[in-house]
Amino acid sequence: MDNAFLPFALPEIGQEEIDEVVDSMKSGWITTGPKAARFEKEFASYIGCKHAFAVNSATSGLHLALEAIGIGRGDKVITTPYTFTATSEVIRYLDADPIYCDVDERTCNMDVDLLEKVVAQAIQEHGAKVKAIMPVHFAGQACDMARIMDIARSNGLRVVEDAAHSLPTTFDGKMVGTIGDVTVFSFYATKTIATAEGGMVVTENDELAKRIKIMRLHGFNRDAWDRYNSPKAAWYYEIVAPGYKYNMPDMAAAMGIHQLAKCDAFAAKRTAMAHRYNEAFKHLEGVRIPHVERPSDRHAWHLYAIQMQSEWRDAFFDRMKDFGIGCSVHFIPLHLQPYWRDRYGFTPESFPRAFAAFKRELSLPIYTKMTDAEQTRVIEAFKSVHAEFAR
Ligand SMILES: *Cc1c(COP(=O)(O)O)cnc(C)c1O
């Protein structure tokens, strides 16, 4: 048996990606150009959405989304503490503040019953300063978007979805990316498709699309490709806003085109792996396999987030490492992080369910490059470690 250390995550990069990146390098057009445009077009068609903008990270994309919906100084955005700091930091980029809604302990997604109360209370306190809801589809399972859209619409709020984990994911049969006002995907190295660094901002709204397009690249009213290919006045451009530098280079889009083409196959493999883990672990005492709220919907399975007795978790992680298996923990909730904790005066009990889920959570490796034999190793290691704790 091969006992080399099994990393927690690895991208799957084929010869197609390599050839396409080399082709960009040889063509001389390495930054944003025809391949980024093609990636956007194919992504929009895959999702079934009107506009798609390739960016250099999901973080950039979330920033653009909030800027486009008009978030500014002193505004409030309702979001989840059970996420990576990027979801919240973009709110602070615009000098606005997050207001956190605690999660459902089993899915780690925003608790929508609680959301109704959090929104009502925020509006009572801050009035029209409350502008948006930012759900995160944890691990690749959609939040209850029907309730979230209802709550948003009845309170005049916009919805920006952090879909960094959720390609491809559906809610009630609808693709994530066609539901909220703006949705942002991530192609970071560990995500379900990867361009090293990268993201995609999608929307159905023409006005928001226009703003996102302008702000993505310096506030230009035309992008570089149009500029150099326009039959007239190739040198002419106008700056209409102090925009950002968030464009995706063609060398990244070159990877993205081929990763996207494999997205369904990748998803099928991840789903099969998740089911195999579920079967192996579902009867283990003191362990809770990931809760799936709507089995008829697609789950992207970016993470396989298992929960266990909280006293076990830290040592469990270490013992898995002894067995040569890389695990991780998602997430350390934001309200425990020094910046967020100190700025808003949080204690662990400010969001007790996010805190409890964090104490119990362990993420097992789930990625398409893993072989069946490697997954068997993970399962056997997990069962052995479990036996040490559960006696
Ligand atoms: C990875 C991640 C991001 C950030 O994505 P980048 O492309 O690295 O900027 C944002 N939110 C969540 C929930 C993530 O997991």
The ligand as an SDF file (V2000), in Angstrom:
LIG
                    3D

 15 15  0  0  0  0  0  0  0  0999 V2000
  -12.5330   30.5240   -1.2560 C   0  0  0  0  0  0  0  0  0  0  0  0
  -13.6200   31.3820   -0.7010 C   0  0  0  0  0  0  0  0  0  0  0  0
  -13.7360   32.7430   -1.0190 C   0  0  0  0  0  0  0  0  0  0  0  0
  -12.6630   33.5050   -1.7150 C   0  0  0  0  0  0  0  0  0  0  0  0
  -12.3630   33.0260   -2.9750 O   0  0  0  0  0  0  0  0  0  0  0  0
  -11.0680   33.6150   -3.7140 P   0  0  0  0  0  0  0  0  0  0  0  0
  -11.3050   33.2340   -5.1450 O   0  0  0  0  0  0  0  0  0  0  0  0
   -9.8860   32.9480   -3.1210 O   0  0  0  0  0  0  0  0  0  0  0  0
  -11.0630   35.0780   -3.5220 O   0  0  0  0  0  0  0  0  0  0  0  0
  -14.8460   33.4320   -0.5900 C   0  0  0  0  0  0  0  0  0  0  0  0
  -15.7950   32.8340    0.1530 N   0  0  0  0  0  0  0  0  0  0  0  0
  -15.7120   31.5390    0.5010 C   0  0  0  0  0  0  0  0  0  0  0  0
  -16.8140   30.9360    1.3040 C   0  0  0  0  0  0  0  0  0  0  0  0
  -14.6130   30.7750    0.1130 C   0  0  0  0  0  0  0  0  0  0  0  0
  -14.5150   29.4950    0.5050 O   0  0  0  0  0  0  0  0  0  0  0  0
  1  2  1  0
  2  3  1  0
  2 14  2  0
  3  4  1  0
  3 10  2  0
  4  5  1  0
  5  6  1  0
  6  7  2  0
  6  8  1  0
  6  9  1  0
 10 11  1  0
 11 12  2  0
 12 13  1  0
 12 14  1  0
 14 15  1  0
M  END
$$$$
